[in-house]
Amino acid sequence: MIVSTAIGLLALVVGLVIGWPVLVALSIIFTIVQLVMVVAKTAVQRNDIRIAEQLAAKQRRHRRT
């Protein structure tokens, strides 16, 4: 995902240099979508860790009783 975000930023710079507003607009949209995906992936990973810790705690409590 980081590579595709870098490619989107590169396309943005190229569009600005060449003067193609459509390429610039598409690059901005693409880069924003990629950044949202990276943030969402991080949030899901944090949630998975939290849920795994909660599940492990429940299993430890269940084994004690």
C-alpha positions in Angstrom: 0.0 0.0 0.0 2.8 2.4 0.7 4.3 1.8 -2.8 0.9 2.5 -4.4 0.6 5.7 -2.3 4.1 6.8 -3.4 3.1 6.1 -7.0 0.0 8.2 -6.6 2.0 11.1 -5.1 4.5 10.7 -8.1 1.6 10.9 -10.5 0.4 14.0 -8.7 3.8 15.7 -9.1 4.0 14.7 -12.7 0.5 16.0 -13.3 1.4 19.3 -11.7 4.6 19.6 -13.8 2.9 18.7 -17.1 -0.2 20.8 -16.2 -2.8 18.0 -16.5 -5.6 18.9 -14.1 -7.4 15.5 -14.6 -4.3 13.6 -13.7 -3.8 15.9 -10.7 -7.4 15.3 -9.5 -7.3 11.6 -10.0 -3.9 11.4 -8.2 -5.3 13.3 -5.2 -8.4 11.1 -5.0 -6.2 7.9 -5.3 -3.7 9.1 -2.7 -6.5 10.0 -0.2 -8.1 6.6 -0.7 -4.8 4.9 -0.2 -4.1 6.8 3.0 -7.6 5.9 4.3 -6.9 2.3 3.6 -3.6 2.4 5.5 -5.4 4.0 8.5 -8.2 1.4 8.3 -5.7 -1.4 8.2 -3.9 -0.1 11.2 -7.2 0.3 13.1 -8.1 -3.3 12.3 -4.8 -4.6 13.4 -5.1 -2.7 16.7 -8.6 -4.1 17.2 -7.5 -7.6 16.4 -4.8 -7.4 19.1 -7.2 -6.0 21.6 -9.8 -8.7 20.9 -7.2 -11.4 21.1 -6.1 -10.1 24.5 -9.7 -10.0 25.8 -10.2 -13.6 24.5 -7.1 -14.8 26.2 -8.2 -13.2 29.5 -11.6 -14.8 29.2 -10.0 -18.2 28.6 -7.7 -17.8 31.6 -10.6 -16.9 33.8 -12.6 -19.9 32.4 -9.8 -22.3 33.1 -9.5 -21.1 36.8 -13.1 -22.0 37.6 
